[in-house]
Amino acid sequence: MKMKILRSAVAWAFVAMVILTATVIQPADSYYWDTLFPFERVMDELALKRGQVVADIGCQEGFLTFDLAHRVGPNSIVYAVDIDPAVLAVVTTESERMQLRQIRVIHSDPKDPMLPAGELDVAIIANAYHEMRFPAEMLSATRRALRQRGQLAIIERDAEDGHPRDNYYELHKVPKPVVVREARKAGFTYIREVRPVRQGDFYFLIFKNL
Ligand SMILES: C[S@@+](CC[C@H](N)C(=O)[O-])C[C@H]1O[C@@H](n2cnc3c(N)ncnc32)[C@H](O)[C@@H]1O
């Protein structure tokens, strides 16, 4: 009887562990990568090359970071930036496991990605802009981190325009015109929109620091 209870406890512990691992490691809401903007397509549209310096701002557990690191190669830098130390711990562990020494983790400030000035070729903010409490400060600081002609990519879920700005934080989405307005105000030049692979509620905008 005792053996049966023990076996059952072990089985339940295993199930709990599998569920926990899936919850921690899997992105909660990242269907947009697979169905709308596959990593390769995002990197191709940005013409990302070996040796380029890139930042994944709001990287979470690094869903995009590792692919970026493979694309730019070992003699480059991928800054993995987030305000949440718990997700960055996952990025650090995974980078070490995969020996991707080009990944540099930055535990940033909500107003500042804390990136070195004028170094980046590309900055990507994917499904994270809506979470930023200080979007104007974040965009200005990101622009300072870019080289001249460096690109900013924003991938975000679309929303209806015209709500008070703070509402978009609660809604977890930001209208395209709001992003374009705010990026222009921070000094970026709007270049173009990349169409998703199929119809969806996320958009992908490219700006430049001209
Ligand atoms: C939904 S996740 C995005 C995940 C990832 N970029 C992707 O698309 O797979 C949003 C992330 O943005 C981070 N974040 C929120 N505000 C931020 C800020 N001001 N600077 C940097 N990261 C921020 C959160 O901690 C969270 O990890």
The ligand as an SDF file (V2000), in Angstrom:
LIG
                    3D

 27 29  0  0  0  0  0  0  0  0999 V2000
    5.5690   39.4210  -23.7600 C   0  0  0  0  0  0  0  0  0  0  0  0
    7.2700   39.5170  -23.3590 S   0  0  0  0  0  0  0  0  0  0  0  0
    8.0490   39.5810  -24.9540 C   0  0  0  0  0  0  0  0  0  0  0  0
    8.8220   38.3430  -25.2810 C   0  0  0  0  0  0  0  0  0  0  0  0
    9.7180   38.3320  -26.4980 C   0  0  0  0  0  0  0  0  0  0  0  0
   10.1840   39.6280  -26.9410 N   0  0  0  0  0  0  0  0  0  0  0  0
    9.0270   37.6190  -27.6280 C   0  0  0  0  0  0  0  0  0  0  0  0
    8.3560   38.2660  -28.4410 O   0  0  0  0  0  0  0  0  0  0  0  0
    9.1200   36.4050  -27.7240 O   0  0  0  0  0  0  0  0  0  0  0  0
    7.5320   41.1870  -22.8120 C   0  0  0  0  0  0  0  0  0  0  0  0
    8.8290   41.3730  -22.0520 C   0  0  0  0  0  0  0  0  0  0  0  0
    9.1080   42.7810  -21.9770 O   0  0  0  0  0  0  0  0  0  0  0  0
    9.7350   43.0320  -20.7450 C   0  0  0  0  0  0  0  0  0  0  0  0
    9.6730   44.4870  -20.4820 N   0  0  0  0  0  0  0  0  0  0  0  0
    8.6270   45.2230  -20.0660 C   0  0  0  0  0  0  0  0  0  0  0  0
    8.9650   46.5170  -19.9610 N   0  0  0  0  0  0  0  0  0  0  0  0
   10.2680   46.6010  -20.3380 C   0  0  0  0  0  0  0  0  0  0  0  0
   11.2080   47.6780  -20.4500 C   0  0  0  0  0  0  0  0  0  0  0  0
   10.8670   48.9370  -20.1710 N   0  0  0  0  0  0  0  0  0  0  0  0
   12.4570   47.3930  -20.8610 N   0  0  0  0  0  0  0  0  0  0  0  0
   12.8200   46.1220  -21.1660 C   0  0  0  0  0  0  0  0  0  0  0  0
   11.9840   45.0630  -21.0770 N   0  0  0  0  0  0  0  0  0  0  0  0
   10.7280   45.3000  -20.6660 C   0  0  0  0  0  0  0  0  0  0  0  0
    8.9770   42.1430  -19.7770 C   0  0  0  0  0  0  0  0  0  0  0  0
    9.7060   41.9230  -18.5910 O   0  0  0  0  0  0  0  0  0  0  0  0
    8.7720   40.8780  -20.6150 C   0  0  0  0  0  0  0  0  0  0  0  0
    9.7910   39.9390  -20.3880 O   0  0  0  0  0  0  0  0  0  0  0  0
  1  2  1  0
  2  3  1  0
  2 10  1  0
  3  4  1  0
  4  5  1  0
  5  6  1  0
  5  7  1  0
  7  8  2  0
  7  9  1  0
 10 11  1  0
 11 12  1  0
 11 26  1  0
 12 13  1  0
 13 14  1  0
 13 24  1  0
 14 15  1  0
 14 23  1  0
 15 16  2  0
 16 17  1  0
 17 18  1  0
 17 23  2  0
 18 19  1  0
 18 20  2  0
 20 21  1  0
 21 22  2  0
 22 23  1  0
 24 25  1  0
 24 26  1  0
 26 27  1  0
M  CHG  2   2   1   9  -1
M  END
$$$$
